[in-house]
């Protein structure tokens, strides 16, 4: 199968998922549109990773695989010699009945993707111990502050200096607060135009709350550094 044929196959699975939804969903009303990353944001995630020439990507959270399919399309488009997509989701089998993984398989992406059925707080240290170096990461797992903070902690050691970390639900106070620490203390820089047509979300429940992009891309510093503890900036 040629690269164009692989890309076409992935795009067709993405199109069907966006238009028809998955063949199986959890028993919650509107579960798929509630938890999945919107198609236009997935398109821009794909484009960001292509522009980066990403060859190895770590993803936290799989669910119905909308973002995973977009990442897979990016890797197939870049077409490096050894593309790698590591996905972490402890609930994929138990809670999601492998709906997302089955979609990746139908797109032929299981040839380049691997699924770790463990919490990210366990899986990410394992990847670090194995010496994995990634070009980018996409974070859409737990939205609890302490768990987002831990995801960021390990990903800054896994993603290469100058690489990208893309986050979903950047509007959530817990996610925004975790990110703020790394911006203020570790030189992370939000790329303001990475999702120019992305979904906008209210940053708080108040009617006049600021609307912010649902997804944000962050550039890691190059070279990486560890700040002196005396220079801590409150966040």
Buried (B, 14 or more C-beta within 10 A) or exposed (E): EEEEEBBEBBBEBBEBBBEEBBEEBBEEEEBBEEBBBBBBBBBBBBBBBBEBEBBBBBBBBBBBBBBBBBBBBBBBBBEBEEBBBBBBBBEBEEEBBBBBBBBBBBBBBBBBBEBBBEBBBEBBBEBBEEEBBBBBBBBBBBBEBEBBBBBBBBBBEBBBEEBBBBBBBBBBEBBBEBBBBBBBBBBBEBEEEBBEEBBEBEBEEEEEEEEBBBBBBBBBEEEBEEEEEEEEEEE
